[in-house]
Amino acid sequence: MRNMKIAAAALFLGGAGVLTFAVPAFAATAADTPVTVVVSQGTLGISAPTASVLLGTTPANPSPQTVTAQLGLVQVTDNRAGTAGWVAAVGATAPSDGTGIPTSAMAYNPGATTVVGTATVTGTNLASMATQSTVETATFVSGDNTATWNPSIVVTVPAGAVAGTYSATITHSVS
């Protein structure tokens, strides 16, 4: 009698198992559709003030004299939506309309940089703007980002400089 109860229980549980693992009729066929999303790459660019900036006025003597002023906001915009870093560089043309101030007497200090997005941006002071040189470097980039700074331009007017108005062009680039 005891064996019969065990067999009946096993039969009952086995039947329940069949009902539990039954496959619904609607799953007999399936259709898979692959989908794709494309995130397009944007551009990398730099902007700087385009209007003339008066850095200051200084007497010719005693020499040398130093003039310091902020240039205005410079901004790198990285819309490439990637992980590649970038490098911003700056240089200047020789001051004209006067005699005696070389580009080597022009210095650049980027100052504090404000970053929006994900990037680590490191600034570098330049003692001379005679050649295009790195002033900001972005690493650990992820996605779109911007970096903005307001550089100080320092011009050292050397002894013997002739009185006059000196004009130069400062060129920013990013790659």
Contacts in CASP RR format, 6 or more apart in sequence:
PFRMAT RR
TARGET T0000
AUTHOR 0000-0000-0000
METHOD contacts of the structure
MODEL  1
MRNMKIAAAALFLGGAGVLTFAVPAFAATAADTPVTVVVSQGTLGISAPT
ASVLLGTTPANPSPQTVTAQLGLVQVTDNRAGTAGWVAAVGATAPSDGTG
IPTSAMAYNPGATTVVGTATVTGTNLASMATQSTVETATFVSGDNTATWN
PSIVVTVPAGAVAGTYSATITHSVS
39 81 0 8 1.000
40 81 0 8 1.000
41 80 0 8 1.000
41 81 0 8 1.000
41 82 0 8 1.000
42 79 0 8 1.000
42 80 0 8 1.000
42 81 0 8 1.000
43 77 0 8 1.000
43 79 0 8 1.000
43 80 0 8 1.000
44 76 0 8 1.000
44 77 0 8 1.000
44 78 0 8 1.000
44 79 0 8 1.000
44 80 0 8 1.000
44 86 0 8 1.000
44 174 0 8 1.000
44 175 0 8 1.000
45 76 0 8 1.000
45 77 0 8 1.000
45 78 0 8 1.000
45 174 0 8 1.000
46 74 0 8 1.000
46 75 0 8 1.000
46 76 0 8 1.000
46 77 0 8 1.000
46 88 0 8 1.000
46 172 0 8 1.000
46 173 0 8 1.000
46 174 0 8 1.000
47 74 0 8 1.000
47 75 0 8 1.000
47 77 0 8 1.000
48 71 0 8 1.000
48 72 0 8 1.000
48 73 0 8 1.000
48 74 0 8 1.000
48 75 0 8 1.000
48 170 0 8 1.000
48 172 0 8 1.000
49 71 0 8 1.000
49 72 0 8 1.000
49 73 0 8 1.000
49 74 0 8 1.000
52 167 0 8 1.000
53 69 0 8 1.000
53 71 0 8 1.000
53 72 0 8 1.000
53 153 0 8 1.000
54 69 0 8 1.000
55 67 0 8 1.000
55 68 0 8 1.000
55 69 0 8 1.000
55 153 0 8 1.000
55 155 0 8 1.000
56 67 0 8 1.000
56 69 0 8 1.000
57 67 0 8 1.000
58 65 0 8 1.000
58 66 0 8 1.000
58 67 0 8 1.000
58 157 0 8 1.000
59 65 0 8 1.000
60 157 0 8 1.000
60 160 0 8 1.000
60 161 0 8 1.000
60 162 0 8 1.000
60 163 0 8 1.000
63 157 0 8 1.000
63 158 0 8 1.000
63 159 0 8 1.000
63 160 0 8 1.000
63 161 0 8 1.000
64 156 0 8 1.000
64 157 0 8 1.000
64 158 0 8 1.000
64 159 0 8 1.000
65 156 0 8 1.000
65 157 0 8 1.000
66 154 0 8 1.000
66 155 0 8 1.000
66 156 0 8 1.000
66 157 0 8 1.000
67 154 0 8 1.000
67 155 0 8 1.000
67 157 0 8 1.000
68 152 0 8 1.000
68 153 0 8 1.000
68 154 0 8 1.000
68 155 0 8 1.000
69 152 0 8 1.000
69 153 0 8 1.000
70 150 0 8 1.000
70 151 0 8 1.000
70 152 0 8 1.000
70 153 0 8 1.000
71 150 0 8 1.000
71 151 0 8 1.000
71 152 0 8 1.000
71 153 0 8 1.000
71 170 0 8 1.000
72 150 0 8 1.000
72 151 0 8 1.000
73 148 0 8 1.000
73 149 0 8 1.000
73 150 0 8 1.000
74 88 0 8 1.000
74 110 0 8 1.000
74 148 0 8 1.000
74 149 0 8 1.000
74 150 0 8 1.000
74 151 0 8 1.000
74 172 0 8 1.000
75 146 0 8 1.000
75 147 0 8 1.000
75 148 0 8 1.000
76 86 0 8 1.000
76 88 0 8 1.000
76 136 0 8 1.000
76 138 0 8 1.000
76 146 0 8 1.000
76 147 0 8 1.000
76 148 0 8 1.000
76 174 0 8 1.000
77 146 0 8 1.000
78 85 0 8 1.000
78 86 0 8 1.000
78 119 0 8 1.000
78 138 0 8 1.000
78 141 0 8 1.000
78 143 0 8 1.000
78 144 0 8 1.000
78 145 0 8 1.000
78 146 0 8 1.000
79 144 0 8 1.000
80 143 0 8 1.000
80 144 0 8 1.000
81 143 0 8 1.000
81 144 0 8 1.000
82 141 0 8 1.000
82 142 0 8 1.000
82 143 0 8 1.000
83 141 0 8 1.000
83 142 0 8 1.000
83 143 0 8 1.000
84 141 0 8 1.000
85 119 0 8 1.000
85 137 0 8 1.000
85 138 0 8 1.000
85 139 0 8 1.000
85 141 0 8 1.000
86 137 0 8 1.000
86 138 0 8 1.000
86 141 0 8 1.000
86 174 0 8 1.000
86 175 0 8 1.000
87 134 0 8 1.000
87 136 0 8 1.000
87 137 0 8 1.000
87 138 0 8 1.000
87 174 0 8 1.000
87 175 0 8 1.000
88 134 0 8 1.000
88 135 0 8 1.000
88 136 0 8 1.000
88 137 0 8 1.000
88 147 0 8 1.000
88 172 0 8 1.000
88 173 0 8 1.000
88 174 0 8 1.000
89 132 0 8 1.000
89 133 0 8 1.000
89 134 0 8 1.000
89 135 0 8 1.000
89 172 0 8 1.000
89 173 0 8 1.000
89 174 0 8 1.000
89 175 0 8 1.000
90 108 0 8 1.000
90 126 0 8 1.000
90 129 0 8 1.000
90 132 0 8 1.000
90 133 0 8 1.000
90 135 0 8 1.000
90 151 0 8 1.000
90 170 0 8 1.000
90 171 0 8 1.000
90 172 0 8 1.000
90 173 0 8 1.000
91 103 0 8 1.000
91 108 0 8 1.000
91 126 0 8 1.000
91 129 0 8 1.000
91 130 0 8 1.000
91 131 0 8 1.000
91 132 0 8 1.000
91 133 0 8 1.000
91 170 0 8 1.000
91 171 0 8 1.000
91 172 0 8 1.000
92 103 0 8 1.000
92 106 0 8 1.000
92 129 0 8 1.000
92 130 0 8 1.000
92 168 0 8 1.000
92 169 0 8 1.000
92 170 0 8 1.000
92 171 0 8 1.000
93 103 0 8 1.000
93 168 0 8 1.000
93 169 0 8 1.000
93 171 0 8 1.000
94 102 0 8 1.000
94 103 0 8 1.000
94 168 0 8 1.000
95 101 0 8 1.000
95 102 0 8 1.000
95 103 0 8 1.000
95 106 0 8 1.000
95 166 0 8 1.000
95 167 0 8 1.000
95 168 0 8 1.000
96 166 0 8 1.000
96 167 0 8 1.000
96 168 0 8 1.000
97 164 0 8 1.000
97 165 0 8 1.000
97 166 0 8 1.000
97 167 0 8 1.000
98 162 0 8 1.000
98 164 0 8 1.000
98 165 0 8 1.000
98 166 0 8 1.000
99 161 0 8 1.000
99 162 0 8 1.000
100 158 0 8 1.000
100 160 0 8 1.000
100 161 0 8 1.000
100 162 0 8 1.000
101 155 0 8 1.000
101 157 0 8 1.000
101 158 0 8 1.000
101 161 0 8 1.000
101 166 0 8 1.000
102 130 0 8 1.000
102 158 0 8 1.000
103 128 0 8 1.000
103 129 0 8 1.000
103 130 0 8 1.000
103 168 0 8 1.000
104 128 0 8 1.000
104 129 0 8 1.000
104 130 0 8 1.000
105 128 0 8 1.000
105 155 0 8 1.000
105 156 0 8 1.000
105 157 0 8 1.000
105 158 0 8 1.000
106 128 0 8 1.000
106 129 0 8 1.000
106 130 0 8 1.000
106 153 0 8 1.000
106 154 0 8 1.000
106 155 0 8 1.000
106 168 0 8 1.000
107 125 0 8 1.000
107 126 0 8 1.000
107 127 0 8 1.000
107 128 0 8 1.000
107 129 0 8 1.000
107 153 0 8 1.000
107 154 0 8 1.000
107 155 0 8 1.000
107 156 0 8 1.000
108 125 0 8 1.000
108 126 0 8 1.000
108 129 0 8 1.000
108 135 0 8 1.000
108 151 0 8 1.000
108 152 0 8 1.000
108 153 0 8 1.000
108 154 0 8 1.000
108 170 0 8 1.000
109 125 0 8 1.000
109 126 0 8 1.000
109 151 0 8 1.000
109 152 0 8 1.000
109 154 0 8 1.000
110 123 0 8 1.000
110 124 0 8 1.000
110 125 0 8 1.000
110 135 0 8 1.000
110 136 0 8 1.000
110 149 0 8 1.000
110 151 0 8 1.000
111 123 0 8 1.000
111 149 0 8 1.000
111 150 0 8 1.000
111 151 0 8 1.000
111 152 0 8 1.000
112 149 0 8 1.000
113 121 0 8 1.000
113 123 0 8 1.000
113 136 0 8 1.000
113 147 0 8 1.000
113 148 0 8 1.000
113 149 0 8 1.000
114 147 0 8 1.000
114 148 0 8 1.000
114 149 0 8 1.000
115 121 0 8 1.000
115 145 0 8 1.000
115 146 0 8 1.000
115 147 0 8 1.000
116 145 0 8 1.000
116 146 0 8 1.000
116 148 0 8 1.000
117 143 0 8 1.000
117 144 0 8 1.000
117 145 0 8 1.000
117 146 0 8 1.000
118 140 0 8 1.000
118 141 0 8 1.000
118 142 0 8 1.000
118 143 0 8 1.000
118 145 0 8 1.000
119 138 0 8 1.000
119 139 0 8 1.000
119 140 0 8 1.000
119 141 0 8 1.000
119 142 0 8 1.000
119 145 0 8 1.000
119 147 0 8 1.000
120 138 0 8 1.000
120 139 0 8 1.000
120 140 0 8 1.000
121 136 0 8 1.000
121 137 0 8 1.000
121 138 0 8 1.000
121 147 0 8 1.000
122 136 0 8 1.000
122 137 0 8 1.000
122 139 0 8 1.000
123 135 0 8 1.000
123 136 0 8 1.000
123 137 0 8 1.000
123 149 0 8 1.000
124 133 0 8 1.000
124 134 0 8 1.000
124 135 0 8 1.000
124 136 0 8 1.000
124 137 0 8 1.000
125 135 0 8 1.000
126 133 0 8 1.000
126 135 0 8 1.000
129 170 0 8 1.000
132 171 0 8 1.000
132 173 0 8 1.000
135 151 0 8 1.000
136 147 0 8 1.000
136 149 0 8 1.000
138 145 0 8 1.000
138 147 0 8 1.000
153 170 0 8 1.000
END
